[in-house]
């Protein structure tokens, strides 16, 4: 029986899975922020185009 939990294959596998899950979670969170940034940027561009259209309508 191993003296330390680091030598336990089940514990090592669990640690690897947790690290992989944290990396994926970080990647997903970054993608959400990018989506939000592009969405807000697009809304502002659309708003400026609409303001321009209304102010320059004949």
C-alpha atoms as an extended CHARMM CRD file, in Angstrom:
* protein
*
        58  EXT
         1         1  UNK       CA              0.0000000000        0.0000000000        0.0000000000  PROA      1               0.0000000000
         2         2  UNK       CA              1.4540000000        3.4110000000       -0.9500000000  PROA      2               0.0000000000
         3         3  UNK       CA              2.5750000000        5.7010000000        1.8260000000  PROA      3               0.0000000000
         4         4  UNK       CA              1.6630000000        8.8990000000       -0.0140000000  PROA      4               0.0000000000
         5         5  UNK       CA             -1.5400000000        9.7070000000       -1.9100000000  PROA      5               0.0000000000
         6         6  UNK       CA              0.5460000000       11.0120000000       -4.8540000000  PROA      6               0.0000000000
         7         7  UNK       CA              1.6070000000        7.4490000000       -5.6450000000  PROA      7               0.0000000000
         8         8  UNK       CA             -1.9940000000        6.2010000000       -5.7970000000  PROA      8               0.0000000000
         9         9  UNK       CA             -2.9710000000        5.7810000000       -9.4770000000  PROA      9               0.0000000000
        10        10  UNK       CA             -6.6060000000        6.6670000000       -8.7480000000  PROA      10              0.0000000000
        11        11  UNK       CA             -5.5760000000        9.9040000000       -7.0410000000  PROA      11              0.0000000000
        12        12  UNK       CA             -3.2270000000       10.7760000000       -9.9050000000  PROA      12              0.0000000000
        13        13  UNK       CA             -5.9920000000       10.1500000000      -12.4420000000  PROA      13              0.0000000000
        14        14  UNK       CA             -8.4280000000       12.2370000000      -10.4220000000  PROA      14              0.0000000000
        15        15  UNK       CA             -5.8970000000       15.0820000000      -10.2390000000  PROA      15              0.0000000000
        16        16  UNK       CA             -5.3400000000       14.9190000000      -14.0170000000  PROA      16              0.0000000000
        17        17  UNK       CA             -9.0680000000       15.0050000000      -14.6870000000  PROA      17              0.0000000000
        18        18  UNK       CA             -9.5070000000       17.9700000000      -12.3430000000  PROA      18              0.0000000000
        19        19  UNK       CA             -6.6700000000       19.8800000000      -14.0480000000  PROA      19              0.0000000000
        20        20  UNK       CA             -8.1770000000       19.1370000000      -17.4720000000  PROA      20              0.0000000000
        21        21  UNK       CA            -11.6160000000       20.2790000000      -16.2750000000  PROA      21              0.0000000000
        22        22  UNK       CA            -10.1650000000       23.5320000000      -14.9130000000  PROA      22              0.0000000000
        23        23  UNK       CA             -8.3590000000       24.2240000000      -18.2030000000  PROA      23              0.0000000000
        24        24  UNK       CA            -11.5530000000       23.5890000000      -20.1750000000  PROA      24              0.0000000000
        25        25  UNK       CA            -13.5360000000       25.7920000000      -17.7920000000  PROA      25              0.0000000000
        26        26  UNK       CA            -11.0020000000       28.6090000000      -18.2280000000  PROA      26              0.0000000000
        27        27  UNK       CA            -11.1850000000       28.2150000000      -22.0140000000  PROA      27              0.0000000000
        28        28  UNK       CA            -14.9950000000       28.2880000000      -21.9440000000  PROA      28              0.0000000000
        29        29  UNK       CA            -15.0160000000       31.3570000000      -19.7100000000  PROA      29              0.0000000000
        30        30  UNK       CA            -12.6380000000       33.1630000000      -22.0710000000  PROA      30              0.0000000000
        31        31  UNK       CA            -14.8880000000       32.2990000000      -25.0230000000  PROA      31              0.0000000000
        32        32  UNK       CA            -17.9040000000       33.7280000000      -23.1840000000  PROA      32              0.0000000000
        33        33  UNK       CA            -16.0530000000       37.0040000000      -22.5740000000  PROA      33              0.0000000000
        34        34  UNK       CA            -15.0140000000       37.1810000000      -26.2470000000  PROA      34              0.0000000000
        35        35  UNK       CA            -18.6000000000       36.5490000000      -27.3350000000  PROA      35              0.0000000000
        36        36  UNK       CA            -19.8460000000       39.2740000000      -24.9810000000  PROA      36              0.0000000000
        37        37  UNK       CA            -17.2230000000       41.7370000000      -26.2380000000  PROA      37              0.0000000000
        38        38  UNK       CA            -18.0640000000       41.0880000000      -29.9080000000  PROA      38              0.0000000000
        39        39  UNK       CA            -21.7840000000       41.3030000000      -29.1740000000  PROA      39              0.0000000000
        40        40  UNK       CA            -21.4760000000       44.6510000000      -27.3810000000  PROA      40              0.0000000000
        41        41  UNK       CA            -19.1800000000       46.0020000000      -30.0910000000  PROA      41              0.0000000000
        42        42  UNK       CA            -21.6830000000       44.9520000000      -32.7470000000  PROA      42              0.0000000000
        43        43  UNK       CA            -24.5700000000       46.5850000000      -30.8800000000  PROA      43              0.0000000000
        44        44  UNK       CA            -22.6330000000       49.8560000000      -30.7240000000  PROA      44              0.0000000000
        45        45  UNK       CA            -21.7510000000       49.7330000000      -34.4160000000  PROA      45              0.0000000000
        46        46  UNK       CA            -25.3970000000       49.1000000000      -35.2430000000  PROA      46              0.0000000000
        47        47  UNK       CA            -26.4790000000       51.9670000000      -32.9810000000  PROA      47              0.0000000000
        48        48  UNK       CA            -24.0540000000       54.3920000000      -34.6520000000  PROA      48              0.0000000000
        49        49  UNK       CA            -25.2370000000       53.3200000000      -38.1030000000  PROA      49              0.0000000000
        50        50  UNK       CA            -28.8650000000       53.8600000000      -37.0620000000  PROA      50              0.0000000000
        51        51  UNK       CA            -28.0750000000       57.2770000000      -35.5640000000  PROA      51              0.0000000000
        52        52  UNK       CA            -26.2650000000       58.2450000000      -38.7780000000  PROA      52              0.0000000000
        53        53  UNK       CA            -29.2070000000       57.0320000000      -40.8750000000  PROA      53              0.0000000000
        54        54  UNK       CA            -31.7590000000       58.9680000000      -38.8330000000  PROA      54              0.0000000000
        55        55  UNK       CA            -29.7430000000       62.1960000000      -38.7720000000  PROA      55              0.0000000000
        56        56  UNK       CA            -29.0160000000       62.1120000000      -42.4980000000  PROA      56              0.0000000000
        57        57  UNK       CA            -32.4690000000       61.0530000000      -43.6840000000  PROA      57              0.0000000000
        58        58  UNK       CA            -34.1680000000       63.5060000000      -46.0170000000  PROA      58              0.0000000000
